[in-house]
């Protein structure tokens, strides 16, 4: 159900104000984080670090990370947030005035006098120093305006400018553009690739499907130069989300690929596996030489992102010659109504040769499905004595919370808001942040939502493979407890007299990681079940967090001479090493309220036993509900291709004979795993069951 623009604006405004109130931040910062999280999630930005600076005709609200790790692109974000309940208009004159401010900041950043006049603890100093230090490596500048205002229809746009030989491009994400993107079937802005108009001609292709088949696919050979140009236009937006996370873990440029491009470019086709891609639709035309793809809509690379990024990196070298580089491509056409179901599957199977267990760690992964189920079942205790229990809403797929609200009547929506308060909503990247600080990765958390989620996916994917039963109701309650602690720490930092603003996210991440690190050395553990039951932390715990926050702040604002940007310093392992070495005298009262690690292990063992029993019951329910005919068909398909073991065949025989024979819970688990195996080999029936 599409949400109208006015309602979308109101919901966004309420979310921003509620978030600002809940964690004690300014509304402008809450808006920056809300909008930029969407852009990072869609690949528009690699990361978004909040860094507010204003003065003397200059302003910047944040930046897209170190240009050295973004192919030489300096991305600056400026925000225009209106606190009016009505949608305000963004005019051409207003746009021009806004864009002048970050341009002035860049120009001033190159002036040593300006930089030296700034306080070193000022976020503006760190960003200006970064711009100056990286200026030789910066090849282009992108200024991104984010606003909850609506761009006037009379706005003609903003032409490219130039600073010291670097092209400057301007981008506007107003409330209308974000609304259109999220109202679309895919939840992202369409990518329309006109190969013949913009990229020197179409791509010759061979159909890889029968004319009467429902599935449409093509095989093609793409010139490296063309693939690099397409990637340069849309960057990581071309990469399906699984691939983006894989690259965050493994890095953009593979040395072996780079060596081939540099030394044996004509052998690239032979040595490289090529790319696997999808598109919602394509246009083709017949030529004397055969079929040519002329246009592609919502082209997504689901395997081969590292090859693509490496080719793009090679194309940016001064002596680049990609004329002898060709890339094989398998292109599947997936209509938009099946994108969420089919594309992750294609990505999963195409990436199955990679040793990254996180390759399909997204909304359809059973880890997220299990947490979603727990979040809809488990009531959180009432913290205020009203006996009104509520739930924590885990959003495994973006927009679930708003979609649930949008389809309800006004009365039902009020009930929903009481059951699932906005303050108790958290998404996958939030979860990654809440958990990774306890695992001792504050420097990874400080690198931004996507890089942190990549690390989280890698670790949790391995843990799931090792023992999925550990992810149970107890795990969910502990995760919520960690969310409560994290958000309490955010409020605490904001309230401190020593807090000068700008680096709260880093302070909170490091403070909690320091607590976790020191408790492990003491063989103690926070009693997360107590935090869950009280839906808050004790005063003694608050005092401990305040101590940790002050100590780590002193480290953060005193970076080494070679890294004067505090935000970049926080992303460094050396920063974490320095924090770990700090000596903190923890409050005795707080230490007394903690559990021993052995007591926590006993709780987890009991929870795992309960989850094993629940898994079998759920599997049996799935098998019975699918019906005998379904399992008969699956068995016949698997047997015809010799894919089933004798045990699997026997279990599927039992399932196919229902209701005469009902599979046990253990047999049902085998049947479900057999079905997963068949899906991996191309069986399409029942993909929506798992």
SVG drawing of the C-alpha trace seen along z (x, -y; Angstrom):
<svg xmlns="http://www.w3.org/2000/svg" viewBox="-10 -35 63 80">
<polyline fill="none" stroke="black" stroke-width="0.4" points="0.0,0.0 1.6,-3.2 1.9,-6.0 1.0,-9.5 3.7,-12.2 2.0,-14.2 1.8,-11.1 5.3,-10.1 6.5,-13.6 4.6,-13.5 5.9,-10.1 9.5,-11.1 9.2,-14.2 7.8,-12.3 10.5,-9.6 13.2,-12.3 11.8,-14.2 11.2,-11.0 14.7,-9.8 16.2,-13.1 14.2,-13.1 15.0,-9.4 18.7,-9.7 19.1,-13.4 20.5,-14.6 19.6,-17.6 16.8,-17.1 19.2,-18.1 21.6,-15.3 18.7,-12.8 17.5,-13.9 21.0,-13.5 21.3,-10.0 17.8,-9.1 18.3,-10.3 21.9,-9.2 21.2,-5.7 18.8,-5.4 21.4,-6.6 24.1,-4.3 21.7,-1.4 21.0,-2.0 24.7,-2.4 24.4,-6.1 27.1,-6.7 29.7,-4.2 29.4,-5.7 28.1,-8.9 30.0,-10.4 28.2,-13.2 30.5,-16.3 28.7,-19.6 30.5,-22.8 29.2,-26.3 30.5,-29.8 31.4,-32.7 29.4,-31.5 30.5,-27.9 28.6,-24.8 28.9,-21.1 26.9,-18.4 28.9,-15.3 31.0,-13.5 31.2,-10.1 34.4,-8.8 38.0,-9.0 38.4,-9.8 41.4,-7.4 39.0,-4.5 36.3,-5.9 38.2,-5.9 39.3,-9.5 35.8,-10.9 35.2,-13.5 31.5,-13.4 30.2,-16.2 26.7,-16.2 24.7,-19.4 21.4,-19.2 18.3,-21.5 15.9,-20.3 12.6,-22.2 10.7,-21.8 7.5,-23.0 4.6,-20.5 3.8,-21.4 6.0,-20.5 8.2,-23.5 9.5,-24.3 13.1,-24.2 13.6,-26.9 16.4,-27.6 17.7,-30.6 17.6,-28.6 19.4,-25.7 22.2,-27.9 22.7,-29.6 22.9,-26.2 25.4,-24.7 27.8,-27.7 28.5,-26.8 30.2,-23.4 32.1,-24.8 33.4,-27.6 34.4,-25.1 36.4,-23.0 38.2,-26.1 38.9,-27.3 40.2,-23.8 43.1,-24.3 44.2,-27.4 46.5,-26.5 45.6,-29.7 42.0,-28.7 42.8,-25.2 45.2,-26.4 42.6,-28.9 40.2,-26.1 40.1,-24.2 41.5,-20.7 38.5,-19.2 36.1,-20.9 34.7,-18.4 35.3,-21.0 39.0,-20.9 39.3,-17.2 37.4,-17.3 39.3,-20.3 42.6,-18.6 41.4,-15.5 40.5,-17.5 43.9,-19.2 45.8,-15.9 44.0,-14.0 43.8,-16.9 46.4,-15.3 44.4,-12.0 40.9,-13.7 39.8,-13.5 36.2,-14.6 33.9,-16.2 30.2,-15.4 28.0,-17.7 24.8,-16.0 21.9,-18.0 19.4,-16.2 16.2,-17.9 12.7,-17.2 11.6,-20.1 10.1,-19.5 12.1,-20.6 10.1,-23.2 9.1,-22.2 10.7,-25.5 14.2,-24.4 16.3,-23.9 19.1,-22.0 22.7,-22.8 25.4,-22.6 28.9,-21.1 31.5,-23.4 35.2,-23.1 37.6,-23.6 41.3,-23.5 40.8,-21.3 38.5,-18.9 34.9,-18.6 32.2,-19.2 28.8,-17.5 25.6,-18.3 22.9,-15.9 19.6,-16.6 17.7,-14.2 14.5,-16.0 11.4,-14.6 9.8,-13.9 12.7,-11.9 13.0,-9.8 9.3,-9.2 9.3,-8.1 12.2,-5.7 10.6,-4.1 7.1,-3.9 8.6,-1.9 8.3,1.8 12.0,2.3 12.4,-0.4 15.1,-2.1 15.5,-4.7 15.3,-3.1 18.6,-2.6 17.9,-3.2 20.9,-2.3 20.7,-3.4 23.7,-1.6 23.4,-3.0 22.9,-6.6 25.3,-6.9 27.8,-4.0 28.9,-3.8 26.6,-1.0 24.7,2.0 26.0,5.4 25.8,8.4 24.0,11.3 22.7,14.8 19.3,15.9 19.8,18.6 16.1,19.5 13.3,21.1 10.9,18.7 7.9,20.2 9.8,20.3 8.7,18.1 12.3,17.4 14.4,15.1 18.2,15.1 21.1,14.1 24.8,14.7 27.0,11.8 30.5,10.5 31.0,7.0 34.0,4.9 35.9,3.9 35.8,0.2 32.0,0.3 31.6,2.1 34.0,-0.4 32.0,-3.4 28.7,-2.0 30.1,-1.3 31.5,-4.8 28.1,-6.3 26.2,-4.3 29.0,-2.9 27.9,-0.6 24.2,-1.1 24.9,1.5 25.9,4.1 23.2,6.2 23.3,5.8 25.0,9.2 27.8,8.2 28.2,4.8 28.7,6.5 31.1,9.1 33.2,6.2 33.2,4.5 34.7,7.7 37.1,8.6 38.0,5.2 37.2,3.7 40.4,4.6 41.7,8.2 45.5,8.4 45.2,11.4 42.6,9.6 44.7,6.4 47.8,8.3 45.9,9.8 44.6,6.3 48.1,4.8 50.1,7.6 47.8,9.9 44.7,8.0 43.9,10.1 43.7,13.2 41.2,11.6 38.3,13.4 40.1,16.8 41.2,16.3 38.1,14.6 34.7,16.1 32.9,13.1 29.8,11.6 26.3,12.8 23.7,10.1 19.9,9.4 17.7,6.8 14.0,6.1 13.7,5.5 15.8,5.0 15.3,3.8 16.9,5.6 17.2,5.2 18.3,7.4 21.3,6.4 23.1,8.2 25.5,9.6 22.8,10.8 20.9,9.7 22.0,6.6 20.9,5.4 20.2,1.7 18.7,0.8 18.6,2.3 16.4,1.4 17.6,1.9 20.7,3.8 22.2,5.5 25.5,7.4 24.9,10.4 28.3,12.0 31.5,10.5 31.5,7.3 35.2,7.5 36.0,8.0 33.9,5.0 35.4,2.8 38.9,3.9 38.2,3.0 36.8,-0.3 39.9,-1.0 42.2,-0.1 40.3,-2.4 41.1,-5.4 44.9,-5.0 46.5,-7.6 47.9,-4.9 44.8,-2.7 44.1,-0.6 41.1,1.7 40.7,2.2 41.8,5.9 39.7,6.6 36.4,8.5 34.0,9.9 31.6,12.7 28.1,12.0 25.1,14.2 22.1,11.9 18.7,13.0 15.6,11.0 13.6,10.9 10.3,8.9 10.0,6.4 7.3,8.4 9.7,11.3 12.9,9.3 12.9,9.7 12.3,13.5 14.5,14.4 17.5,12.1 18.9,13.0 18.6,16.7 20.6,16.1 23.2,14.2 23.4,17.0 23.9,19.7 26.2,17.7 28.4,16.9 28.3,20.4 32.0,20.9 33.1,18.1 34.2,18.9 32.1,16.0 29.3,17.5 27.8,14.0 27.0,14.0 23.3,14.3 23.0,12.8 20.1,10.6 16.4,10.3 15.6,13.8 18.3,15.5 16.8,17.7 18.7,15.7 16.7,12.6 13.5,14.6 13.9,16.1 14.6,12.8 11.6,11.3 9.4,14.1 10.7,13.5 10.1,9.8 6.4,10.4 5.9,12.9 7.8,11.8 6.3,9.0 8.8,6.8 8.0,6.3 6.4,3.0 9.0,0.7 6.6,-1.9 4.2,0.2 1.3,-0.3 1.0,3.4 1.0,2.3 3.4,4.7 4.9,3.8 7.2,5.4 10.4,4.5 9.9,4.5 12.8,6.0 12.7,4.8 14.4,7.5 13.4,5.9 13.4,2.2 10.0,0.5 8.3,3.3 7.3,1.1 5.8,-1.6 4.1,0.9 2.4,2.6 1.1,-0.8 0.0,-2.0 -2.5,0.8 -4.3,0.4 -7.3,-1.7 -6.8,-4.7 -8.0,-2.7 -5.8,0.3 -2.9,-2.0 -3.2,-3.5 -3.2,0.0 -0.2,0.9 1.7,-2.1 1.1,-1.1 2.2,2.4 5.3,1.4 6.4,-2.1 8.8,-3.8 11.4,-4.0 11.4,-0.2 12.1,0.2 15.5,1.5 16.8,2.6 19.6,4.9 22.3,2.3 21.3,1.3 21.5,4.9 25.0,5.2 26.0,2.1 24.5,3.2 26.2,6.6 29.6,5.8 30.5,3.3 30.2,6.2 32.3,8.4 35.1,5.9 34.9,4.1 34.4,0.4 36.8,-0.6 34.7,1.4 31.4,-0.1 33.0,-3.6 33.6,-2.8 29.9,-3.2 26.7,-1.0 27.7,0.9 31.2,1.8 30.1,2.8 27.2,4.9 29.7,6.6 31.8,7.7 28.7,8.6 27.4,10.7 30.7,12.5 30.8,13.4 27.1,14.2 27.0,16.3 29.8,18.5 28.1,18.7 24.8,19.7 26.5,22.5 28.3,23.7 25.2,23.8 21.9,22.1 20.2,23.1 22.1,20.5 19.9,17.9 16.8,18.3 14.4,16.3 17.2,15.8 19.4,14.4 16.7,12.0 16.2,10.8 19.9,10.3 20.0,8.3 17.3,6.0 19.1,5.6 22.2,4.5 20.0,2.1 18.8,0.6 22.3,0.2 23.5,-1.4 20.7,-3.9 21.1,-4.7 24.8,-5.4 23.9,-7.8 21.7,-9.8 24.4,-9.7 27.1,-11.1 24.9,-13.9 24.2,-15.0 27.9,-15.2 29.4,-18.6 32.6,-17.6 30.9,-16.5 31.5,-19.1 29.5,-17.4 30.4,-15.7 31.8,-12.3 29.0,-10.7 28.7,-7.6 32.4,-6.9 32.4,-7.6 29.4,-5.3 30.9,-2.4 34.3,-2.6 32.8,-3.0 30.7,0.1 33.5,2.1 35.8,1.0 33.2,2.3 32.9,5.6 36.7,6.0 37.4,5.3 34.6,7.6 35.9,10.5 39.3,10.0 37.4,10.1 35.5,13.2 32.2,11.3 29.2,10.6 26.4,8.0 23.2,9.6 21.4,9.0 18.2,10.7 17.9,8.2 18.3,5.4 15.5,7.0 13.2,7.4 13.7,3.8 13.9,2.4 16.5,0.0 20.0,0.0 20.8,-0.6 22.2,-3.8 25.5,-1.9 25.7,-0.7 25.1,-4.3 27.9,-5.5 30.2,-2.8 29.3,-3.9 29.9,-7.6 33.4,-6.7 34.1,-4.7 32.8,-7.4 34.9,-10.1 38.1,-8.0 37.6,-7.0 36.7,-10.6 40.1,-11.7 41.7,-9.2 39.6,-10.0 40.2,-13.8 43.9,-13.2 44.8,-11.5 48.4,-11.0 49.9,-13.7 49.6,-11.7 45.8,-11.3 44.3,-14.6 40.8,-13.7 39.0,-12.3 36.4,-10.4 39.1,-8.7 41.2,-8.0 38.2,-6.2 38.2,-3.8 41.8,-2.7 42.8,0.4 45.5,-1.6 42.8,-3.7 41.1,-0.6 44.5,0.7 45.0,-2.5 41.5,-2.3 42.0,1.3 45.1,0.3 43.3,-2.3 43.0,-1.6 39.6,-2.3 38.6,-1.8 35.1,-0.4 32.4,-1.1 32.3,1.7 28.5,1.5 28.2,2.2 30.6,5.1 28.5,6.7 25.4,6.7 27.1,8.6 26.9,12.3 29.8,14.7 30.5,15.9 29.7,19.5 26.2,18.5 25.7,16.9 26.8,20.1 24.3,22.1 21.5,19.8 22.6,20.1 22.8,23.9 19.2,24.1 18.1,21.8 19.8,23.8 18.0,27.0 14.6,25.2 15.4,24.0 16.3,27.5 12.9,28.7 11.2,25.7 13.1,26.2 11.7,29.8 8.2,28.7 8.4,25.9 9.8,28.2 7.1,30.7 4.5,28.0 6.0,26.9 6.1,30.5 2.5,31.2 1.2,27.9 3.0,28.4 1.1,31.6 1.9,35.0 1.6,34.0 4.3,31.3 6.8,33.8 6.0,36.4 6.9,33.9 10.1,32.8 11.2,36.4 10.6,37.2 12.5,34.2 15.5,34.9 15.6,38.7 15.5,38.0 18.7,36.0 20.2,38.3 20.5,35.6 19.0,37.3 20.7,39.7 18.9,42.9 18.0,41.3 16.5,38.2 14.6,40.4 13.1,42.4 12.1,39.3 10.5,37.7 8.6,41.1 7.2,40.8 6.2,37.2 4.6,38.1 2.4,40.8 0.7,38.4 -1.7,38.7 -1.1,42.4 2.4,41.8 3.4,38.5 7.1,37.6 8.6,37.2 10.2,33.8 13.7,35.2 12.5,36.6 10.9,33.2 14.2,31.4 15.8,33.8 13.0,33.1 13.4,29.4 17.2,29.6 16.6,31.9 14.3,29.2 17.0,26.6 19.5,28.8 17.1,29.1 16.6,25.4 20.4,25.0 20.3,27.3 17.6,25.3 14.3,26.6 11.8,23.7 8.8,25.2 8.3,24.1 11.0,21.4 8.6,19.2 8.4,21.8 12.0,21.4"/>
</svg>
